[in-house]
Every structure is written in C-alpha cells, then in structure tokens.
C-alpha cells in the first residue's frame, strides 16, 4: 500500500515570541521543527508499511528550507519526500494550501496509486485543522479526523477500520480506501530512529516541485490570490492577574490557603443550584 | 553488514568540524556524529573566535560566517573592590580585513562551521550519543551509538567529544580530571541595543571590544572574568578553577552575580536583558594534562585532548588546529594503509611541534604557581590599585615622596626579598 503523509514545517511554539505590537508570531525567534502531530502521522504510516508492505511518501509545502522537515520524516522511516516550493504558493491560507497539496497528490498518484493519506490533527502554529479535510474534499475521498487507532487494514476489500476520539469516548468506524485520516498524538509514540535511517536521511535530497511541475493548475487558486481568509484581529490570551504568594512555614501556609479558598464562595455549588 | 566510513568524528564543535572538513576535502568518506539537536546547541565559550586557525579551514570566512563583531580593542582590567587599573590596545587596523579576531555566538557559528563541512561532503548526524568505541584486537574499529542498529565502522575514529571526553577515558587514554586542572565558567548573554553598546564601550559601527578582568572579579581565586560585545548583546562571564571554587565555597552563579554587580563592571551592563545563561567546564591543566593523543585507529583532539591555553584564553583555535592536524595525519595513514598508533603518530608530533605544544609548554607550571601562591592575585592587584590611586591623587605631596611611599608599600607585605622572589618566579613561569 502506498501512503502519502502531508507534513508542515512549523516554528517551535514552545519557545516562539509574539510581537507585542502586531500580535503576530515572530517566526525568527523560534527554530523550525516538524509539526509534532505530523511526526505521529509519519510514524503511523511507517508502522503500517512495516505490517502490510508498500511505501511512504511525504509531501510538504513551504520555503526551500522546509526540506529539513522532510529529511526528519526520512529519519522516522519515510521512503521518499516531495516539497512543493514556489513564490506562487506564498501567503496561502488553508483553502489555497489544500488546493496546492491536492494538485501535488494527484501528480504522485499518477505514478503510484494511493491507499491512504495521513495528516497530523493540526499544525501547532495555526491550529486550524482545516487542510486535511480540505484535501479530502478536493480529492473526493472520506475525511476521518481525530484518529487514535487504525484497527484493521484490508487491502483486498479496500477497507480500513478506525478508532476516532469523540467528546466522551471513541467511535469505531469503517471506511473505504483511499481515505484521508488526521491523527491525534495518542495514536503512537514516535520511535527513536535507527542509525541506518539517520544516515539515509542525512544523504537524502527531497524532490522539489515548483508550480510548473504540477499539472492543470488554476493559478487563481494559489497563494495569496487563492486565499479568501482575512485575519481580523489577533491577541494573546489574557494573563491571569491577582496571584498572591503565601509565605511562612508549611503549617501557616496551608491554614491561610484553606481559609482563602473557603472565602471564595463562587467555587462551591450552593443549595438550589444558585 | 553496517556501512563503513573512512573516518568517524565524534562531536561537531570547532575541532570536530575542522577535522571532518579537511578529511572530506581530501576525498575521505566522513561521518560526523553530534549529540546536540544541532552543532553548537550544547557548546559554550566566552565568545572570541580567532582568525588564523578558522581561516585555514574556511578561507575568508568572515565574508559569510555569522560573526558578531571584529574586535578592535582589547582591554585588561585589574580589579579591586572599588577601583581598577586598566590598560589595553585599540587599533583601527583590526577593524578591516583580514581582522584579528571576532566575537561570535557559538550556537550560530558552530552550526555554520559544521555546515561548511557538510558542504565538503561530510555526513552529519545530530541528536545521537556515542556510547563507546568498538574495539577489535586492541584496535578501535568503529562506534556504538544509542540508536537502534547503532554500530558504525571506520578506519579511524576521532574523539572530539569535548572537555569530559568519556570516550577517551573509557579507552584509558586520559586520566580523570583533577579539580585544579579544570575551570568552571558561568556566563550570561545580555541583550542590549547596538547604539547603547557602542556608546558605553566607545565603539563605532560594527567594531567590537573584549575585556579580560583579573583580581577582585574572582574574589582572589585563580581565574578571570570577561566582557565581550556582540552585535546587540553582551557576553559576561567568570570562571575559576574548580579547586578554587571548592576552597572558597563560592557557587559559580553567585560569583557571576558578584561580577555583574561590581561597581567597575555594572555601568557597562546594567539594564541588559538576560537572554541566555550558560555554564561550562574548561580544561586548564595545560601541558601536563595532555592525554595520550593517538591510539590504534583513534585520535583525540580539542578540549577532549585538554588543548586550551588558559592564560591567553585560547581554546577554539587550538581545537580547529588540532582537528586539521588530525585530518592530515589520517590522510597520510590512508595513503600508507596503516591506521595503527604508529601509522597515525604524525598527529602527535605535529601537535607538540606546533604553537599548541609550544605555548602549552611555555606556561606549563603557571597554573600551579598561581594556585600555590595566592599573593599574586590577593596582594599585587590591590597594590597596583593603591599605587595608582596614590600616584594620581593630587594632594600636595611631591611626586618623589609618593614614589618612595609606593615603593615602601610594595615591599611592606612580603618584604623586599619576597617581592624579588615573586617577580623572579612569575618571570620564570611566563618566560
């Protein structure tokens, strides 16, 4: 089975700074990493390949330096990687991004049919989770989100059984393949890459496609032009205020804490539901 | 059968990257393994990069390397509690090509420097720890890493794994470090606008200044503090021998706080915004601490080989130079197809014949002399300060009388004979 995994290079949001004036992310302040959810998607694809045979192709869109994220996927065990990189893609929102990626998947598909498309749940820089379902819609295959387990893969019948996370539990669904899955972190632990993969990745040069390499592209749907999304306003979450440091020895600290909590009447449900 | 390389370099710091670079340039198949997330992510130094040895690996590197500022002024401060005697040199010739030395931020520079090796064909693997050298019949034939299927083989393994070099230790090539042979340095990077740095240090444009600080900065223990200007940040740090720290019961971060709050230093750094806090060990044992440099199929370079000149705060240049010499020895060994200790021995002789061996030999007794004779720091620096204060204070005393008084106070503590002895001893270890 041939699995395509869509990945994104993102700034590490654990360390990123927000520009206090514009409230936009200062991308230069953080190192670029492979989106953590996508790493789980690649890991899952590699495990499926180990069980069922086949091939894992990674696809990404981004600036030329995003080849680094693809090399990281090869470390995890991906066989090949394609980066689509062109000025024409720049400034794309999720609509334009899903269009460009779909065009690239179509090209990959022509050479080798695809059984599954995997994506991470969302990218940690934008948190939208829209690109995966967007690709599925454009490819006219089922999108299945919040996947925590791929239970059964039946290549003969072109079927797959999936466990997905829902609000108060999980549901098990069956889908035809090809379909598109977006995965949660719980789906697996990304394994520590073996040395041969590391050496392969260090040598690997991902394929880079520009717009000209893709077929039947409507340029109006690419990049800034193809992006109807407008960001109206952005702001960091409000910082909580009024914290108080309780000092003294352990006994008096506990005493003061308990009486402070007891005074907060709103913390306790009152009789009659008030 | 796992893949075999000509050379495996353990550690992608300046020494490792220089060695890998020169090996690859000579057509060897090289693997470089780094434990950090990227080269430089774990590396610490005060921040001075020397031109000569860097240039020998990457000609005219200053045109593309991420350097901070070329250093045009070197200052030396002899500190007392509330005073200092200062001297230095500033020259405009250092502000233009080919420059003298530079300030750099290691996280950026090392990454770039390792990338130059990759461009020469070196295969770089990050985030991988080498746990031991694989030995067969008394020869090192490869490395074992912490990754699955982690064994890799090579004709020669170069240990550039830094000051602690557990690999050299486990091969029995070096002894455990003594507390007086290693300095612990704590430093901080303080962000500050470029204009403010230039105003405070009297600099123009991208000119840089380095300040080496002796005396009260280390509370009388053997060591130095430093202040280096980057583009828009300042490196401030202080280090003393581990033995000194233990003796005086100072914690490294307390010492750094003391330095930062010293009235002679505070005006230069106050309101700088703390960006990074780092600490590192520096091998300062010098000549007598140099380990066995060559074994069968293995070489030790840079900090791992204790190649640091503590007096002139040179380390990264010695790492690069030793890396280059190791590479040259490996190329020769490859031609002769002899990777035994004898076949690689030209590395050892090059080290001892070069400035590295010569300089370390020159100062070989210096650390111990200072360590055993605390009067150099505890008495003479305060004396210099008092002498300067007396001489420059205009109080109606004739200069002749002042000089006589200064001479008298000079010899008061240790006696005339003691002072002459100290001067002779200092001259002997420095000559």
Interface residues (C-beta under 8 A of the other chain):
Chain A: X31 X191 X192 X193 X194 X195 X196 X198 X199 X202 X203
Chain B: X2 X3 X31 X37 X123 X124 X125 X128 X145 X146 X147 X148 X149 X150 X151 X152
